Amino acid sequence: MGKYRKNLSGELAFRSFVPDPLSEVCLDHEAVLDALISEAAQAVRELNASAEQLSEEQIRALLRKESEASCQLVWGVPPSLYGFLTADTDSGQEWKKDVVNLNEASVYALEELDKLPLSGRLLRNAHYLMCRSERYEKKYPGEFRISPVWIGRKNEGLQQALFVPPVEEDLTESFAELEHYIHYGETEHVLVRAALIHYQFEAIHPFLDANGRAGRLLNLLFLMDQGVLRQPVLQFSDILRRQPVAYYRRLQHVHDTGAYEPWVVFFLTALRDAACATCRQIAAEK
């Protein structure tokens, strides 16, 4: 598992997490994991076949739905309150702005994949676009953070936090290793690598805000860049938003125990289910 760094002293002391490099992660390939790899890969192949006849307009519509679901995860609003979110309220307006900005960031990043490597530079540019609103003015859009962030209960600080991602000096090194793994870590199946990359990005938490949205976009970009997905139509966030507690707990479980397998199983199951659900959605709209 990763290690913890002690920061500051006295009443201000806190511990921050430093994830192990993904190149050092060795998974126990039990039967359930290998079966899921095959099932997820088959589901994605079927999705690629289903998406072959889609028009550009249909592809854009599915990409926007993915942006909507990713933003729903952020706002923590169940589908039954979806009407509230799209109403002319302050929260509804902010949510709609987040969706528009994330969709624009996704379109930009997918187009730039032909010109730029999948890297921190590309993600920072996309992050700038997804955070173009007054709500993020003080969150340094498009820049990696230089101050600590933490995950915990409301009104709790660094000292009581459930999880403190790497501080600046560790963040730089950890993200450089992640970039290297994205391009050269080929010891695992590409879908397993996608799971590990998603975990590592969230563990590093490189931005002050919008790390979840950026991490889910990274997942799409990686699958597209690797040629696993032929079109950006996978409704992955829609599956995650239906089980947000399990999603976040599985990520935290890796921090706590160093056991990656439960997270990878969760990720592959969600990926398989998302591919199958997207196929059904495409078939229903024909």
N, C-alpha and C positions, 0 to 999 in steps of 0.2 A: 504494500500500500504506500501512499505518499507519506511525507513527513511533515512535522509542524515546526515552524520557526517561532521563537520567542521574540517579541517586539516591545520596546520601551521597558519601563520598570516601575515598581511601586503600584499605585492605584491605577495608573494608565497602562499597565502591562496587558498585552493580549497575545494570543497565538494565531498565526495565519498558516494556511495549508499550502503545501507545495506538492503537486501531483507527481507521481513517478513518470518518467518519459515513456511514451507508448511503445517505443522500441524495446523496452524491458518487460513489457506485459506478456505473460504466457498464460493462455487460456487452457482450461481442462475441457477438451472436446468430448463431452459425454454424448450419448446417443440422441438425447433431446435437442442438443444444440446443433448437431450435424443435420438432423431432420428438419429443423427450422430453417437452416441455411438453404436447404434444397427447396422447401416450400416457399420461402420468401423469393428466392431467385425465379422459381417458376411463375409465381404471381406477377412479378415485375415483367417477365417476358410476355405474359398474356396481356398486361397493361400496354406494353409497347405495341403489340399487335392491334389492340383496340383503338389506340390513339392514332394509328396511321392515316385514317381517313378524316380526322378532325380538321376543320378549317382554322385559320389563324384566329378568327373571332372566338371560336369555341375554346381554343387553347388559352387565350387571354382571359376568358371568363373563368376557367378552372383555376388559373393562377391567382386570380383575384379572390376566389373562394378560399384558396389556401391562405391568403393574406388575412382574410376575415377570421378564419378559425385560429390562426396564430395570435391575432390580436385579442380574440375572445379568451385565450389562455391567460393573457396578461391581465385583462380586466376581471377575470374570475366570475363572469356572469354566465349562468346556465342558459341553454337554448330557449327555455320557456320565457326568458326575459329579453330575448333578441329584439322584440318589438320596441322595448324601452330604449335599447341602445341606439336604434336607428331613428328615434323620435327627435324632435327639435328641443332637446334639453342640453344643458352644458355638458353633461357626461356623454350624451349621444353624439354631440358635435365633436368632442375630443376623440371619441372612439372612431368615428368616421374619418377624421383627419389622420389618425394612426393607420387605418386601413389603406387609405389613399397613398400615404407616404411609404408604407411597407411595400405596397404593390409597385410603386415607381422604383423603389430601391431594388426590388426583385428583377424587374424588367431591365434596369440598368446593368445589374451584376451579370445577368445571363448574357446580355449582349457583349459585355466587356470580357467574358471568358475567352472570346476569340482573339483578344488583344493582350490581356494581362493574365499572368498565372494566378491560380487560386491562392491568395496570399493575404497577409495582413493589410497591405495597401488596398486591395480590392474590397475587403470587408470594411475597412475604415471609410472608404468612399460610399459604400452602401449604407453604412450606419449614419453618415451625415444626412443622407437623403431620407432615411426612415425617421429621423429625429428633427425634422424641419417644422417645429412649432414652438410657441412661447413656453410650453410646458417643459421643454428640454434645453432652454437657453443656457442654464447654469450647469448642464450635464456634459458639456464639451462634446457636442456631436462630431463624429468623425475622428476622434482622438482616443487613444488608449489612456486609461486613467493613470494618474500619478498618486492618488490618495486611496486609502483602503475603502472597501465596501464590505458589507456583511449581510448575512441572512439570519433573521431571527424574529422574535415576537415584537410587536409594536412597542415603541418606547424603550427598547433594550439597546444598549450600545455595544461597542466592540468586545468589551469584557464578558458580556453575557450571551453573545451571539451563538447561534447554532452552528454557523459555518462562516469562516472568514477566508476568502480566496487569497491567492498570492499577493503580497505587497509588491510595489513597483519593481524592485530589484530582482525578485523572483519571477514576476510576470514576464519581463522581457525575455529571459532565458527559456521559460516554459513555452511561450508562444513561438519562439524560434524553433524549438524542438518539434512543436506541433506542425509547423509549416513543413519541416523536413519529413515528418511522418506522412503527411498528406501526399507528398510527391514520391517518396521512396520507401515507405513502409509496406512492403508487399508480401510479408510473411503470412498474412491471414487473408481469408476470402474478402473480397471487396465490400460485401455487405457487413461483415464483422468489423472491418476497418471503419465503415461509416458509423457504426455504433460507438466505437471507441473514440473517434474524432468528435462526435457529438458530446459525449461525456467530458472529454478533455477540455473542450471549449467552454462548457458550462462551469467546470471546475476552476479554470483560469479566470473566467469572468472579466474579460479585458476592458469592458466599458463601464462607465458609471451607471448606465441604464440601458435598457433594451437588449440585454444579453440573450434572453430567451428567444426573441424574434430573430436576432442575428444568428444564433446557433441553429435555429430551424432553417433559416435561409442557407446557412453553410451546408447543412445536410443535403438540401436540394442541389446546390451548386456542385458538391462533391459527386453526387450520383450522376449529374449531367456531364461533368468534366471527365468522369471515368467511362462514359458511354453506357452506363447501366440503364439510365433513363434516356429515351430519345426525345421526349417532349416534357416540358415542365408542368405536368398535369397531376402529379401524385398528391392526393389529399391526406397528407401525413398528419398535419396539425388537427384535422377534424377527428381523427382517432384519439389523439392525445387529449384533446379538450374534453372528451367523454370520461376520461379517467385521470384527471390532473393530480390527484393525491398519490396514486400509484406511480405516476411519471416522476414526480419530485422525490418521492421516497426512494425509488430505485436509484436515482442519482446520488442522494444522500447516503444510501447504503454502501456505495463504493467508497465514498470519503471515510466512512466509519470503519469499514472492515477490510478494504482492499480487495474484496471479491468482485470481480468484473462480470462473472458469468450470469448472475441474476439480471443485471442490467442489459447485457447483450441479448439474453432470451426475451426480455421485455421489449427491447427495441425491434428485434427481428419479428416478433409476433405482431407488433404494431405496424411494421412495414408491410408484412404479408396482408394483414387485414385492410390496410389503407389501399394497397394495390387492388385487392379484390373489390373493395367498396367503390373505388374509382371506376373500375371496369363496369360495375352494375350501373353506375351513374351515367356513364357514356352510352351504354346500351339503352337505357331508359329515355335518353334524349334524342335517339336516332329516329 
